[in-house]
Amino acid sequence: METEEIQTTQLEQQQVKRDINWYQQKILQYEEENKCSLRDIAKEIEISPSNLSKLLTGNRKG
């Protein structure tokens, strides 16, 4: 039972990493295509630049 929980947690972590990577790629693509900064992108999606940076790097408190 404990092994299954560990495997589930690992799979969830892998999915989170894939999701973060996907968002990173999309943001970089958007940034390049539209010649704008991360700050401009953050304004457009109504998120603070620091929160966007945390989202893209996978850093979070807790």
Secondary structure, 3 states (H helix, E strand, C coil): CHHHHHHHHHHHHHHHHHHHHHHHHHHHHHHHHHCCCHHHHHHHCCCCHHHHHHHHHCCCCC
